[in-house]
């Protein structure tokens, strides 16, 4: 294997491991449950904001059966979906933070790896793993009934739900050697189509457009041009040059680049879809073997609020021991504030309102962003 090729594989593995926890990488297979509960209408009509005092959230969760595996995702501002395991089977429960009740949402006879809700929470994607080299994707209705199921030969899978058309999901299917195949799942048409894309880590930027960092296999670098491609006419265009990492939302593109020639800080810049800069800020960065460590982050587009874990100084990641600050940044006015200190760099997921966040490698903690409380979801 050539030196350049080896470096590219190392970069892909790093990116993949980052996505493994942050975006939850998975395989899949599942069976529906006859009883398909949904949140009671009475609770949905309460309109109680999620950021209530600690004694309003009914925690910790009492697991009905089996062993807690991980928290999957937000279902609403006061409902969560979590996974339990019992021998080789898995169950998904719907938990109400205000009443403390768990309802069985879905049951699988093989292990469920993770859950992902569509951007509007209209549908739920379940990934389960009947074998090492097979994944199965199951799409559920809001009530937990099965809409679609498909098996995909794979070692690992990643998913990107189209926020502009929620019947479409991009699937990156990896083999054990990290070679990949790109698929487009159309839920309405009940089919998958293979796509020709040069990179596996893809984000939606429009209804028929995707974006990706176009890494050069022959000349490895810390940065790559950010490209967009129209899936209908195959037209490609460079959006920005020299980008380390990026994220896309309905109306916002966020890039991570360098602030100065000395590369002492990472610069986070926010653009609208016309590439007009909205605002930017800089934080210290930590270096790793393949470049820089980009801490976990998330954005609530409705509030225009971006949160990220921030190191207090720039140094090598292996030598860093000072912990991370949870920083909130207002994209509109450029103001920022530190919510909490001395946290680990672990995945974070904002609630739909942006007033609370799941936190931890299994999202086993919840943060009240108003009261600045960190609470365990499940008793250890």
C-alpha positions in Angstrom: 0.0 0.0 0.0 1.4 3.4 -0.9 2.2 6.0 1.7 -0.4 8.4 0.4 -3.1 5.8 0.3 -2.3 4.8 3.8 -2.6 8.4 5.0 -6.0 8.7 3.3 -7.2 5.5 5.0 -6.0 6.8 8.3 -7.9 10.1 7.7 -11.1 8.1 6.8 -10.8 5.9 9.9 -10.4 9.0 12.1 -13.4 10.7 10.5 -15.4 7.4 10.8 -14.5 7.0 14.5 -15.6 10.6 15.1 -18.9 9.8 13.4 -19.2 6.5 15.3 -20.2 8.2 18.5 -21.3 11.7 17.3 -23.7 10.5 14.6 -24.1 7.0 15.9 -22.8 4.5 13.3 -24.8 1.3 13.0 -26.1 -1.9 11.4 -29.8 -3.1 11.5 -32.8 -5.6 11.7 -36.1 -5.5 13.7 -39.6 -6.8 14.3 -42.7 -4.7 15.0 -44.7 -4.8 18.2 -48.5 -5.2 18.1 -49.0 -2.4 20.6 -47.7 0.9 19.2 -48.1 3.6 21.9 -47.8 7.3 21.2 -47.5 10.1 23.7 -50.8 10.8 25.4 -52.7 13.7 24.0 -53.0 15.2 27.5 -49.2 15.4 27.8 -48.8 16.8 24.3 -51.2 19.6 25.2 -49.4 20.7 28.3 -47.0 23.0 26.4 -44.6 22.8 29.3 -41.2 24.0 28.3 -38.5 21.4 28.7 -36.2 23.5 30.8 -38.0 23.0 34.1 -36.4 22.7 37.5 -34.7 19.4 38.3 -37.7 18.2 40.4 -40.1 18.6 37.4 -38.1 16.2 35.3 -38.9 12.7 36.6 -35.5 11.2 36.8 -33.7 8.8 36.9 -35.5 6.5 34.4 -36.7 3.3 35.8 -36.0 0.6 33.3 -39.0 -1.7 32.8 -37.1 -4.7 31.5 -33.6 -5.6 30.5 -30.5 -3.5 30.7 -30.1 0.1 29.6 -28.0 0.3 26.4 -28.2 3.9 25.2 -30.5 6.9 24.8 -31.4 7.1 21.1 -32.8 10.5 20.4 -35.3 13.2 21.3 -38.9 12.4 20.3 -40.2 15.8 21.4 -39.2 18.4 24.0 -40.3 16.2 26.8 -40.1 12.7 25.3 -37.1 10.5 24.7 -36.5 7.2 23.0 -34.1 4.8 24.7 -32.9 1.2 24.0 -32.7 -1.7 26.4 -31.1 -5.1 25.8 -32.3 -8.5 27.1 -30.2 -11.4 26.0 -30.1 -11.1 22.2 -33.2 -9.0 21.9 -33.6 -5.2 22.1 -36.5 -2.9 23.0 -37.1 0.8 22.4 -39.1 2.7 25.0 -40.7 6.1 24.9 -40.0 8.0 28.1 -41.9 11.0 29.3 -39.7 13.4 31.3 -42.7 15.1 32.9 -44.6 12.0 34.1 -41.7 9.5 34.5 -43.5 6.8 32.4 -41.9 4.4 29.9 -44.0 2.9 27.1 -42.8 0.1 24.8 -42.4 1.6 21.4 -40.7 -1.2 19.4 -39.2 -4.6 20.0 -36.6 -6.5 18.0 -35.4 -10.1 18.3 -31.9 -9.0 17.3 -29.7 -6.2 18.8 -30.6 -2.7 18.0 -27.6 -0.5 17.6 -29.1 2.9 17.5 -32.1 5.1 16.7 -32.3 8.3 14.6 -35.4 10.5 14.2 -36.1 12.4 11.1 -35.6 16.2 11.4 -39.3 16.8 12.0 -39.6 13.7 14.2 -42.2 12.4 11.6 -40.5 9.1 11.3 -37.9 7.0 13.2 -35.0 5.0 11.8 -34.1 1.9 13.7 -30.8 0.1 13.0 -30.2 -3.4 14.2 -27.5 -5.9 13.6 -28.4 -9.6 12.9 -24.8 -10.4 12.0 -21.4 -8.7 11.6 -21.6 -8.2 7.9 -25.3 -7.4 7.6 -27.3 -4.4 8.6 -31.0 -3.8 8.3 -32.8 -0.5 8.2 -36.3 -0.2 9.6 -38.4 3.0 9.2 -41.2 3.5 11.8 -44.2 5.8 12.0 -44.5 8.2 14.9 -46.6 5.5 16.6 -43.9 2.8 16.2 -45.5 0.8 13.4 -43.2 -0.5 10.6 -43.3 1.4 7.3 -40.2 0.0 5.5 -37.4 -2.5 6.1 -34.4 -3.4 4.0 -31.3 -5.5 4.6 -27.9 -4.0 3.4 -24.7 -6.1 3.3 -22.2 -4.0 5.3 -19.7 -3.8 8.1 -20.8 -0.4 9.2 -23.4 2.1 8.1 -23.9 5.9 8.4 -27.1 7.8 7.6 -28.0 11.3 6.6 -31.7 12.2 6.6 -32.7 14.7 4.0 -34.2 17.7 5.9 -35.7 19.1 2.7 -37.4 15.8 1.7 -37.8 13.4 4.7 -38.7 10.5 2.4 -35.0 10.3 1.4 -32.0 9.1 3.4 -28.4 8.9 2.3 -26.7 5.7 3.4 -22.9 5.1 3.4 -22.2 1.4 3.5 -18.7 0.4 4.6 -16.9 -2.9 4.1 -14.3 -4.1 6.6 -11.4 -2.5 4.6 -13.3 0.9 4.7 -14.2 0.9 1.0 -17.7 2.2 0.7 -20.9 2.3 -1.4 -23.3 5.2 -1.4 -27.0 4.5 -1.5 -30.1 6.7 -1.6 -33.1 5.3 0.2 -36.5 6.5 -1.0 -39.1 5.6 1.7 -42.1 6.5 -0.4 -40.9 4.6 -3.5 -39.6 1.8 -1.2 -36.3 1.4 -3.1 -32.6 2.2 -2.8 -30.4 3.6 -5.6 -26.7 3.5 -5.8 -25.0 6.9 -6.2 -21.6 7.9 -7.6 -20.0 10.1 -5.0 -16.2 10.4 -4.3 -16.5 10.6 -0.5 -18.5 8.7 2.1 -19.3 11.5 4.6 -22.0 13.5 2.9 -24.4 16.2 4.1 -27.6 17.5 2.4 -27.4 21.1 1.4 -30.6 21.3 -0.7 -33.5 19.2 -1.8 -31.4 17.5 -4.5 -28.0 18.8 -3.5 -25.3 17.3 -1.2 -22.0 18.6 0.1 -18.7 16.9 1.0 -15.1 17.5 1.6 -13.2 16.4 -1.4 -10.0 14.9 0.1 -7.1 14.4 -2.4 -5.9 10.8 -2.1 -2.7 11.5 -3.9 -1.8 14.5 -1.7 -3.0 14.2 1.9 -3.7 17.4 3.6 -5.3 18.8 6.8 -7.8 20.7 4.7 -9.9 20.0 1.6 -12.2 22.0 -0.7 -15.9 21.9 0.3 -17.9 20.7 -2.8 -21.6 20.5 -3.6 -23.2 18.2 -6.1 -26.6 18.1 -7.7 -27.9 14.5 -7.6 -30.3 15.0 -10.5 -27.9 16.5 -13.1 -24.5 15.5 -11.6 -23.3 19.2 -11.6 -20.5 19.8 -9.1 -19.2 23.1 -7.7 -16.6 24.2 -5.2 -18.2 26.2 -2.3 -15.1 26.9 -0.1 -11.4 26.0 -0.1 -9.3 24.7 2.8 -12.0 23.4 5.1 -11.2 21.0 8.0 -14.8 20.1 8.9 -18.3 21.3 8.1 -22.0 20.9 9.0 -25.1 21.8 7.1 -28.6 22.8 8.4 -31.7 24.0 6.6 -30.5 27.6 6.0 -27.0 27.5 7.4 -23.6 26.1 6.5 -20.9 26.0 9.2 -17.2 25.5 8.4 -14.2 24.9 10.6 -11.0 26.4 9.3 -7.8 28.1 10.6 -7.9 31.6 12.0 -4.3 32.7 11.3 -1.0 31.5 9.7 0.2 30.2 13.0 -2.8 27.9 13.2 -3.2 28.6 16.9 -7.0 28.6 16.8 -9.9 27.0 15.0 -12.3 29.3 13.3 -16.0 28.5 13.1 -17.8 30.5 10.4 -21.5 30.5 9.6 -22.9 31.2 6.1 -26.3 31.4 4.6 -27.1 29.3 1.5 -25.9 32.2 -0.7 -22.5 31.8 0.9 -22.8 35.2 2.7 -21.0 35.1 6.0 -23.3 35.6 9.0 -20.8 35.5 11.8 -17.7 33.7 13.1 -15.8 33.0 16.3 -12.5 31.2 17.2 -11.5 28.8 19.9 -8.2 26.9 20.8 -7.7 23.6 19.1 -6.2 20.3 20.0 -3.9 18.5 17.5 -4.1 14.7 16.8 -2.2 12.3 14.6 -4.3 13.1 11.5 -4.9 16.8 12.1 -7.1 18.6 14.6 -9.7 17.4 17.0 -13.0 19.1 16.4 -15.0 18.9 19.6 -18.6 17.8 19.6 -21.2 20.5 18.8 -24.8 21.0 17.7 -27.0 23.9 16.5 -30.6 24.9 17.2 -31.5 26.7 13.9 -34.7 28.2 15.2 -32.9 30.1 18.0 -29.8 30.6 15.9 -27.8 29.1 18.8 -24.7 27.0 18.3 -23.2 25.0 21.2 -19.8 23.4 21.2 -17.3 21.9 23.7 -14.3 24.1 23.9 -10.8 23.4 25.1 -9.2 26.1 27.2 -5.9 26.1 25.4 -4.3 24.8 22.2 -2.0 21.8 22.6 -1.7 18.1 21.7 -4.9 16.2 22.5 -3.0 13.3 24.2 -1.4 15.7 26.6 -4.6 17.8 27.3 -6.0 17.4 30.9 -7.9 20.7 31.5 -11.4 19.6 30.4 -13.8 21.3 28.1 -16.2 24.3 28.5 -19.7 24.1 27.0 -19.9 27.3 25.0 -23.1 28.8 23.6 -22.8 31.1 20.6 -25.5 33.4 19.2 -25.1 33.4 15.4 -27.2 36.6 15.0 -25.4 39.0 17.4 -22.1 37.2 17.9 -22.4 36.9 21.7 -21.2 33.9 23.6 -21.4 32.5 27.1 -19.9 29.5 28.9 -22.7 27.3 30.2 -20.6 24.7 32.1 -17.0 23.9 32.7 -14.8 20.8 33.3 -16.7 18.5 30.9 -15.4 15.7 28.8 -15.5 15.9 25.0 -18.6 13.7 24.5 -21.5 13.8 22.0 -24.2 16.4 22.6 -27.7 16.6 21.1 -30.0 19.6 21.6 -33.7 19.2 22.2 -36.1 20.6 19.5 -36.5 23.8 21.5 -32.8 24.1 22.2 -33.4 24.5 25.9 -32.0 21.1 27.0 -29.4 18.7 25.6 -28.6 15.0 25.8 -24.9 14.4 26.7 -22.5 11.5 26.9 -21.2 8.7 24.8 -24.5 6.9 25.3 -26.5 10.1 25.8 -26.9 8.9 29.4 -27.0 12.4 30.8 -29.2 15.5 30.2 -28.2 19.1 30.6 -30.7 21.8 31.6 -29.2 24.7 29.7 -31.1 27.4 31.7 -30.3 26.1 35.1 -26.9 24.7 34.1 -27.6 21.3 35.7 -26.1 18.0 34.5 -28.4 15.1 35.5 -27.9 11.4 35.1 -30.8 9.8 33.1 -30.3 6.3 34.5 -29.0 5.2 37.8 -25.5 3.7 37.6 
